[in-house]
Amino acid sequence: MAHTLSSTSHYGLGVKAFAEKLNELSNGKYQVTEAPAGQLGGERDLIEGLQIGSVDLAIVASAPLANFVPEISIFDLPFLFKDYEHARTVLDGEIGDELLKKVDGNGLHALAWSENGFRNLTNSKHAVSEPADLVGLKIRTMENRLQMAAFAGMGASPTPMAFNELIPALQQGVVDGQENPLTVITSSRMWEVQKYFSATRHVYSPAIILASPSLYDGLSDEEKHWFREAAQASVAATRAEVTRLEAAGVEMLKTHGMTVTTNIDRAAFAKAAEAASYELYTDPFGTELIDQIKAAE
Ligand code: EAX
């Protein structure tokens, strides 16, 4: 079971919970070995690995997967979700289920929506509290057209890049900044390569637990049920860690010397980001699902 973060991260805790539950339900028949920290490649590599069967299981953010399943790019729309309760309610509901089925038809099996978190900006140059502060900053984004457009719209120069290339790129100044949830910023010790944190919460980033068809199609119905149960245990462990770091994360950044900006002009960021990115979704898919999600607030 592969992912791009450290073994102690919210994804790593999710893998451990998955492994424990599956081992218990299968009476030791299935053993899960964790492949953390991008050992098997970046998230796009992991998705392709699942499709060809070189990877059994993985936890990835939804953004890179949107390149394979365009319908789920709805989650890349900035400022779509109000808070964690709103996001988790939608993902655990009918909308979440419908979108999981969309993933299933792409040489993948979606076991469950997990969580990465609300993304925030960091950089090494100066404090950022409004779009004008982003002008001239090279910001790494995930490999996702919509998120690149949103950052260009907010004034930055977006550079798409796999996560496992990010820290060296920040160290070498190839990019000035990046954006990730507190979960990733803390577990990756971003304070070693970044000075400024801005609590932009500009997009909610779901994660997803995926299985390879070459593994999943060979399972009995009972065994498939075990894998789904294990995925639910994994989601619970990951969300608990997200909740913990949402409460404690900012203090951790300050303790490690980062300058924290919480006075953010989110309305200005939302206006600029939405104007530059929403059409990339609404042109092919319309506004119905956006309206349903907004109505679920
Ligand atoms: O899914 O690429 C990213 O910034 C993601 O947040 C990370 O790989 C975890």
Residues whose N, C-alpha, C, O or C-beta is under 5 A from the ligand:
A	BS01	EAX	T4 V60 A61 M142 F163 E179 N180 V184
